[in-house]
Amino acid sequence: MNVLLLGSGGREHALAWKLAQSPRLSKLFAAPGNPGIAAHAALVEVDPANHDGVIAFCRENAIGLVVVGPEAPLVDGLGNALRAVGIPVFGPDQAAAQLEGSKGFTKDLCQRAGIPTAGYLRAQSREDALAALPGFGLPVVIKADGLAAGKGVIIAETAAEAEAAVNEMFEGAFGAAGASVVIEEFMTGEEASFFALCDGKTVLPFGSAQDHKRVGEGDTGPNTGGMGAYSPARVLTAELQQRVMDEIITPTARTMAAEGTPYSGVFFAGLMLTAEGPKLIEYNARFGDPECQVLMTRLDEDLLDLLLATAEGRLEGHTPPKMRDEVTLTVVMAANGYPGTPEKGGAIGNIEAAEVDGAKVFHAGTALKDGVLVANGGRVLNVTATGANVTAAQAGAYRAVDAINFATGFCRRDIGWREVERERG
């Protein structure tokens, strides 16, 4: 089977690496891909925003499955266009992708379905948002309603910070994503991520992870797209995972199907583990980045089979995917300046040496310039290692990080710190 993978980041490198291991795969194409993905796929120039162009490429190359890595093409309706002509696609239709495309849509759905989440209010104007702030305690969470590349969330500690966050969003700091905002009560607890496949009817648990959104060690500084992650998240016990399925994932799938927007793809639930139990922070409509990297490293079966069964509505009767018992941890190496303006063009070397002890380096924002690998984005590399526990996986990942030559890059040195502390007792 020929497969087309859309995307160019570390998530897509991990998906390409895993898809390439499938005995069912004939040829893998990636658009636009990156130098790491090129080791597993033929890189092609196909614009996901040009739906007719994607369809034409699929027909010319006998594509049996399109795997959409990032969220933007899903929110743009690429899934609808492909399904309309009978091309299987992994990822939801446009209406269902609102689960990520609009935080307000998701909050309203939670309210209708009785899904536990933070109290909230949607505001369409600066005036309405500022008027609503006194009704919330402090800290308070201000979110851009639309897609903001993981950066449209501000936790305000004071009333002045909250007002500044509202003004910033309505003044265009996050573009169209901030044309409306969601104000939420602040939830206390530990965050974790849970993933489940859904084919519109059947839901199947996929795995757990914990990522690190803040740029600085000790979870300080501004939010980023993610500075590292590990899987599984032991804090999300088997009992809590069952509650997440029963109280959050399954009601979401059931409600969306009943309302005529069945969801097909992967649910990525960001959770807060509160004293009252797990509550939904938000949904993403695709695999997380860098969570995908640790999940794919642990997955112990054919990814292509799973994605195709999801796309074709054949998950009923499937057992949950088998995952390796070991822990996998990934460290993001970012370009200096991230999450602001990253320094591009810095040379990267010695990746082969980093991988000698079983570590895997996924390319996230790289390019080849005159035959030299260089940084070409904010998050540049995902250095990934496996171990018997988080402490061992962390040590392996940082050994690999230290082997890489990337003078214009940086990373956090404490990925997995909560679980490392728990393992120390």
C-alpha positions, 0 to 999 in steps of 0.5 A: 500500500502507498501512503501519503504523510502530510507534515514536516515536524518531529511528530511526522518524523516519528510517524514516518519512522513507524509507518516505514516498519509496516510490512504492508507499506509499499511506498511512503510519500511525505509532503513536505517532510524534512531531512530526517523523514527523507530517510523513510519517505520520498519527499514531494511538493504537495500543498495540503491547502490545495485539496484538488492538488492533494487528490490529484497526487493521491490518484496519480500515485495510487495512495491507499491512505493519507495520514494528516500530521498537523491540525491546520489541514484538518481544520481546513477541511482536507479530510472532507475533500478526501473522503468525498472522493473515496480516499481513506484519511486518518484525521477528522472532518472539518466539523469534528476538527473544531474540537481543536480548532475552537476551544469554545466549541469544545467547552460547549460540548463538554457542557452538553455532554456532562464532561468534567472540565473547568468552569468557563465563559466565551467572550467575543469582544474585549469589553465582554472579556474584561467585564467577565474577569471579576467573576473568576478567581486568581489565577485565571486562564485566558485562551485564544479560541482558535489555533495558536500553535500551542501558544495561545494560553496565558495563566494570569496571576493578577487582575492586571495580568489578566486584563493585559492578556485579554488586551493582547489577544484582541489586539492580534498577538495570536492573529485570528485565533484571538478574535474571541477568547475563552476565560477559564477557572484555574484548575489545580493538579498534575497535567497528563495526556491521554490518547485514544483512537476513534473511527466514528463509533468505536473508541480504543485507548492508545496510551498516556504521556506527560509533556513539559510546556514551559520553556524553562526548567522547573516549568517556568517561563512562557508556554511553548509547543512542548519542550519534552515528554515521556510515556507512559505517565504513571500518574495516570493509573489504570483506574484513572485511565478507565475514568478518562475513557468512561467520563471524557473520551467515550461521552465525547465520541458518543455526543459528536456522533449523535450530533451529526459530527462523528469523529474519526482519528485520534483524540488527544486529551490534555488532562488535569488530575484534580482532587475530584478526578481527571478533568479535560483541559482541552482536546487536540485533533491529532497526535501530540508533538512531542508526545507522538515521538514517545508513543511511536517508540513504545508502540509494539505493533503495526501502525499502518494497520491501526491507522487504516482500520481507524480511517475505514471504520473497522476498530470494533473488535480490535484490542487496545494497541500493544505498547512496550513496558519500557519508558520512553523520554524525549528532549526537545532541542530548540533554537536560541530565541524560542519560543520567540523568534528562533535563530535559524541556520545554526549547524547541527552535527554528530547525530549518528554518535547520539544514536549509538546507544539505542537513542533515536533523534527525530528531526523537527525543524531542520533543513539541508543547506549546501549539504550541512544540516541546519536549524530551520525552526523553533523546535529543532530536534527530539532526542529520544531514549528508552529505559526501565524507568523515567530515570534511566530513560532521562539519562539515556536521552541526555547522554544523546543530547550531549553528543550532538553539536548544536551551538545555537540550540538549547534544551531543558535539563529536567524533562521527566522531573516529577516522575524522577522525584517519585522514583527516588521516593 
